[in-house]
Amino acid sequence: MSGLEERVVIVTGGARGQGREETEHLAAAGATVVVADVIEPEGDLPGAATYRHLDVTSPTDWADLADELKNTYGSVFGLINNAGIVGSRGRAGRLEDISLDDWNRLLEVNTTGPLLGIQSMSRLMTDGGSIVNISSIAGAGAHLAAGYGVSKWALRGLSRIASMELGPRRIRVNSILPGYIHTPMQNQTPQHFIDAHLSLIPLGRVGTPGDVAPVATFLISDAAAWITGVDIPVDGGVLGHAGLRIISDAMTAATNGT
């Protein structure tokens, strides 16, 4: 038993990709999932999952969703802040070149959106609860896309503060730091970008939504009842070598005479 049976969990950005996989896993564990997204899901949602239109940057949308959930269910237990955007890559995403509009939009969706979600949904967590923020390994080091990296750093900070402030109400708040996860959002990603990631991953492959979803379900569930305020990388080992794999690879090549 997961402890999620009949508990209400909101997944932002749950219509497709990683969010959809999280929805599938939560529903399989017995949760009543509310998929909150700006796009409608393709095909039927699993189990007792339902769809609600939500722009995570809109305080009005969050307030309307909170009112509806309170009237329908009385309370909620979980929130996964999964919705996010990547923004511009290449020179347009670099520190010296990123536009102010792109910078503000990244922070608005990736950081302010989760803040609004925490503010709205935590008020409905009247019997404890769990919040999972989907950050990124880009929020654990320097990243070539400045706005994206900063937004994910800020989300980690928001998670820590929320875990401290909401802890006395038995609401847990944790972050997941995915590495390169191939979802439909990455379908146009150039191969050289993927190859660069692969050169950093000790486990030798890019990630899938199915690598992240079980971790999110675990953190929402009672199995993680005494875990809060932590970051869990799901990255194939990238953060584990702190960027030093290049030295290991160079020494191995020298030893092998290649």
Secondary structure, 3 states (H helix, E strand, C coil): CCCCCCCEEEEECCCCHHHHHHHHHHHHCCCEEEEEECCCCCCCCCCCCEEEECCCCCHHHHHHHHHHHHHHHCCCCEEEECCCCCCCCHHHHCCCCCCHHHHHHHHHHHHHHHHHHHHHHHCCCCCCEEEEEECCHHHHCCCCCHHHHHHHHHHHHHHHHHHHHHHHHCEEEEEEEECCECCHHHCCCCHHHHHHHHCCCCCCCCECHHHHHHHHHHHHCHHHCCCCCCEEEECCCCHHHCCCHHHHHHHHHHHCCC
